[in-house]
Amino acid sequence: MSSGNGCQPQALTKPALSETEAAELVDRVFGLKVSWIRPLPSYDDQNFHVRVSRNKDVAEGANEYVLKITNSEDSQEPDLIEVQTQAMMFLSTEGFPAATPYLTKDGNIMSLESGDSGSGNKKYMVRLLTYLPGMPVAKITTNAQILYEIGKLAANLDKALAEKFHHPSAKSLHRSQFIWNLANVPLLDNYIYALGQNKYRAVVEQVIEQFKGKVIPKLSSFRACVNHGDLNDHNILVDSCSDSLENPQYRVSGILDFSDMSYGYYVFEVAIVIMYMMVESTDPLRVGGHVLAGFESVVPLTVEERRALFLLVSGRFAQSLVIAAHTAMQYPENTEYLMITAKTGWKHLMAMFEVGQAAVEEMWFETARAYVDPVPAGQSDG
């Protein structure tokens, strides 16, 4: 869930096209006739799931797409949208389940279009992306197997982008004031008033202060890369790859929403994944070990990175909870959607601090170690 270039209130910039207007847009810009359309949930962009009908004369292709209409704020940064889309195309060619764009009638990957009649002079960047199959991780009961796979996927994705992806607009991913970059937890000082005065605010203030003192000074020792930045339980799609009801096995079938991409660090990505996988889990404090094991099977963390992990996960909880409260205060009609993570997020963040950093880290690191060395400590073949 992003929110523009900082904490721009999403209602001021979010497109509001009707289904009819969206269908006409697909026809006019992409030359495809929409046979079925329905809106998809989104934070600050507007998305539609569309099916198209093809004439026999038209070349074969997919019949289902996502029409993505970017908010007017981000639409003013075409280089950023360009590099995000090129990254998706690159990852698809590398075998990742990422969407790819259907070209406009002019042969471009996106088009800047005027908004609906009520939007004044606002312009929105429009893309038509292939529709990916599967169900969001939020809809399944996660288990160790899929948590490990998601961790492994996150590491492989960052590694591929860091080592092989090159684009002239990549510099636009240096988003120093982007509120959702994990390095910017200290910026939450500007929005923390939205929490009021309660026990939650005290914990968030503690997270911010510890982050300033223990994480920020260590950033230069972390290994840099490009982060997806929002691998949450709604942006990862999975499908079943076994028939067992007792022990279901899943594979990742789709990676959605690259709008939070920015330069960051490998350890940021694994922390973000751990936080979002905790949200829906029935055993949230143990989630981190399985995600970490998968991630470290590709990119083992350094000692410094591991030491920062607890505060990085806490920092992402703080970002999600504070920004949701801030935006809900301005737009109370959107409170239910904005508070999706908050429903359990506060409970999990409080639990992390009640159990304590040392005990939580021990759970994570012991679980991760068991994947590498499954023999219990103290036992040997001798």
N, C-alpha and C positions, 0 to 999 in steps of 0.2 A: 504494500500500500504506500504509494508515494503521495506527495502533496506539493507539486510544482517545484520551484527552485529553492524553496525554503519551507515556509509554513503558510504559503498562500492559501487563503480560505477557498476550498474547492468549489463552493457554490458560485463563486464569482467568475470562475473560468470554465466550469464543466459544460460541455455541449448539451443541448436538449432537443435533438432532432426527434421528430415523430417517426414511427415505423414507415409511414408512407414516404416521408422525406428521405429517410435512409435508403429505402429501396430505389428511389429515383436517383440518388447519388451513385449507387452501384451501377445502374444502367448508364448514366451519363459519363462517369469517370472511367469505369472499367469495361463497359460494353456488355455486361451480363444482365440477364433478366432474372429477377428474384421471384421464386415461386413460394417461398416461405421465409418468415423472418420473426425473430423474437429477441427482446433485449437480454443482455447478460449483466450480472452485477458488476459494478466497478466503482472505484473510489473517486478519481477525478477526471478520468476519460469517459467516453461513452462507447460501449461495445454492443454489437448485435451479432447473433448467430444467424447466418443466412444460408439458404439452399438456393441454387440457381438451376434453371432449366436450359439445356443446350440444344441448339439446332443441329441437325445431322451434318450441316456444312461446317460447323465449328469443330476445331481440333479437340481431341479428347483432353480431359483434365479433371481435377477434383470438382465435386458438386457442392461441397460444404465449406464455408469460409467464416472467418470472424472479421466483420467490418469494424475497424478500430479508428475512432475519431478522437484525436488527441486534444486535450484541453487547450484553450487559447493561449495560456501562459507558456506552456512547453512548446506549443506550435511556433513560437517565435525563435526557437533554436533548431533550425532544420539540420544543422551539422550533427547535433546530438541525436536526433531521431534517425538520421542517416546511418550513423555509426552503430546505433543499437540494432537497426534492421540488418545491416551488413554482418554484424556479429551473429545474429540469428541464422542468416544464410550460411555463414562460415561453419557454424556448429552443426547445421543440418548436413553439410557435405562431409563433416567429420564423423557422422553417425549418431549424433545426439538427436533426441526427439524434439527438435525446435521447429516452430512454424516458419514458413517462407512466404514472401509476398507474391501476390498475383499482380502482374504489371498493369499499369494504366493503359488506356488506348494510345497514349503518347510514348509508351515504352519505359515509363519511370516506375520506381518502387513506391512512390507516394505523391500526393498532390495536395496543394494548399487550396482550400475551398472556403467560400463564404458560409456562414452559419445559417441557422433557421431565421425566419423573418423577425423574430423577437430579439435577436442577439445583437442588433446594431451593426457595427462594422467589424465584429469579431471574425477572425479566420481560424480555421482548424485544419491541422494536417490529417489527411485521410489515407489509410492503408487497408488493403484487403489481404488477410493472412489465412493460410491454410488452417482448417479446423482440425484440432488434434483429438484423437479418441481417448477415452478413459474417464475415470472419476477422480475428483480431488481427494488427496490424502485425508482431508477433513471428514470425508464420508466413510472411512474404513476404521477398523480398530487396528492400530499399528502394532507390529510385533518386531522382534529383534532383527528379523531378516530384512524387512523393508527399510527399517531405520539405518541399518548397515549399508544397504544399497543406495539410499539417498545421500548418506555421507560420502560414499565412494564417488557417486555422480557429481556432487558439488566440487570435490577435489579435481576430478578429471576435467570438469568444465573450466574451472579457473586455470588449470595447467595448460589446457589447449589454447585458451585466450592469451595467456601470458607468453607462451612459447611460439605460437604460430599465427596469431591474428595481427595483421598489420593494415592500417587504414589511415589515409591522410587526415581524417577528422578525429582520430583517436584522442587527440589532445583535449577535445571537448569533454572527455570523461574525467578530467581533473576538475571536480566540482567542489571547490574548497568550502563553500557555504551551504552545501546541500544538506538539509536537516536529517536525511535518512542515512547519510554516510556515518558509519559507526565511530569514526574519529571525532564526530561533532556532538557527542553526548554533552559536552559543556555548554552548547548552545541552548540546552533545555532550561537553563537559568531564565531565559526570556519568556518561557511559557508555563513555568511551574505554578504560577499564581492560580491557574485553572484548577488545581487540585484542592484549593481551599486550605484549611488548617486541620490536618488529621494525621493519624499514624502512618498513612500511606505516604504523605508528603515527606515525613521525616526519613523514611527509608530511601525515597528517591533522592533527597538531598545528600544522604550518606553515599549513595551510588555515585552521584555526580562528583562529590568531593574526592572520593577514593579514586575515581576515574582520572581526575585531574592530576592527582599525586602519584598514582602507580602505573597508569596505562600511557597517558600522553608522553611522559618522558622516555618511554620504551619504544615508541612507534618506529624510530629509526632502526631498531634492531630486528623488527619484523620483516619478513620477506614480502615484497610488494607484488601485486598482480591486479588484474581487472576482476572486480566482483560482480556477479549477477545482482546481489544485494537484497533480494526479496524472495528467497526460496522458502516461501511459507506454505502452509498446508492447503491453501487454495490455488497456489501457482504450480504445484507439482501434481501431475495426473498419473494414475496407476491403473493397471488392469491385472486381473488374476492370471497366474500362469500355473495353477494347480487346481485339482478338483477336490482337494481335502478341505472339509469344513472345520475339522479340528485344528489343523495346522496350515492355514492358507498361505500361499506364497504369491508375492506380487512382483511386478516389474514396472519401472517408470516408463510411461507411455507419452508423456508430454511435459515440457517445461514452458511455462507461460510468463508473460509480462517482464520484459527487459528494461522497463522505463526507470528502474532504480540503479542501473549499471553505473559504476564509477570506479576510479582507481582506488584501491584499498590494499588489503593484505590477506594472505591465505587464511590466517587465523580469524579474520572478520567473518569470512564465509561460513566456517564451521560453527562459530558462535551464533550467527543468525539462524542457521538451520536448527541447531540444538534448541534455541529459544522457541521457534515456531513449532517444532515437533513436540515440545513439552505441553503446548497449549491444550491439545485435545487428549493427552495421554492419561490413562488411569494410574500410572506410576511415574509421574513426571520427573522426579529427581534422578531416576535411573536411565532416562532416555539418552542423556549425553554420552554415556559410555559406548553405546551401540553406534551412534552417529560418528563419534570420534574414531572408533575402530575402523569404520568404513573409510573415513577421510584419510586416516593415517596409513591405510593400506596403499595409498597413492602418494600422499604428501605428509610424511611424519613431521609433527610439530617440534620446534626447538624447545629447549628448557624455558626460555623467556616467553615464548608464545603460550606454552602450557600454563605458566604462572599467571598469565593475563586472562585466561579463558573464563574463569568465574565472573570477573568484573565485566568482561565483554558481553557475556550472556545477560547479566544483570542490566548492563547498559542498554541492550536492545529492548528488554522489557520496559525499561524506563522511557525510552524513545516512543515505543508504541503506546504506552499508557498515557503519557503526558500529552502527546500530540493529539491523541483521540479525545482527551478531556478538553483540550484547548479548542479543537474544532467543534466539538459537540456544544460547547458553551456559546459559540457564535451561531451555530445552526442546529438548534435543539430538535428540529424535525428529522434530522439525520442521525440522531443519537443511537438508535437501535443498530444501524449498520456499522457506525463508527466504533461501537463498543463490543464488537464480536470478540476480539482478543481480550478485552478488559474483563469479560465475564469470569474467566479463570486466570487471567494474567496476574491480577493482584494477588490471588491466593498463592500462585506458584512463586512469585517474587518474594512474598513474605516468608514462605516456607524455606526458600533458599537461605534467607538471612537468619531464620530461626535455627535451622540445622547447622549453619555456619559454613564458611568457605572450605575449611580443612576437611570436614566430613563429606561435603558434596564432591569435592575433588577426588577424595579417596574412592567414592562410589564410581565416578566416571573413569578414573585411571585404572582401577582394578578390573572393571568390566572390559575396558579396551585391551588390557594386558592379557585377559583370558583368551582373546581371539588369536593372539600370537603364541602364547604359552598356556595351553589348556590344562596342563598338569597342575593341580593345586599346590600351593606353596607348602614346602615341608615334605613332599612326596617325591620319590625318584625311583629309577629302575634298579638302583644298586641296593 
